[in-house]
């Protein structure tokens, strides 16, 4: 099963993986909170998970998300 996340969804997933909360993500990306909320909802739907840690973990396991090297 191939799951396609948009560029923005990948960006948000990356920030979630770093422990950012939605409000911080909105500030960081200079977009509205409700926009972040919508993207996060889509990420959860596509990955069929209920929260950020599960989304990050599943994305890692599926190989659609790899951590940035510091």
N, C-alpha and C positions, 0 to 999 in steps of 0.2 A: 504494500500500500504506500503510495507516494503522497506525502502531505506537503502542500505548497504554502509557505508563509510568505507574505509580502515583505518587501524591504523594510517597511515601517514596523511590521510585526516582529521581524527579526531584531530590529533595533531595540524595540520595547522588551522583547524576551531577554536580550543581552543585559539590559538595565535591571530587569527583574532578577536575573541570575547574580547580579552584584549586590542584591539586597535593597535596591531602591523600591519605594512604595509609589503608588500611582501619582500622588501629588508631586513627588520629587521628579518623576519621569516627565510629567507635564511641564514642569519648570525647566528641566534640562533640555527638552526638545522644543520648548517654546510653543507648545500646543495646549489646547484646553483639557481640563481634567476629564470631561465627558468623552472627548476624543480618545484619550488614553483608555478610559473605561471600555469603550466600544472595541478598540483594538485588542485589549486583554480578553474581552469576551470572545472575540473571534479566535484568538490563540487557543483558549480553553476548549472551544467548540471543535476546532480542527484537530487538536491533540486528544480530545475526549478526556479532559481532566477537570478537576474542580478548584485547583488553587495554583499559585505561582511555583512553589517547590515541586509539585507534581509535573507541571508544564516543563520546567527547566530539566528535571530528571528525565522525562520521557523524550524530550528533544535531543538530549545528549545520547541516550540509548539508541535512538533512531538514526543518529548521525546527521541530523539536520542542523545541529547547533554545536559549535565547538568553541571552547573558551578562547578569548583573546590572550595572547602571550603578553605578560606585563613587560 
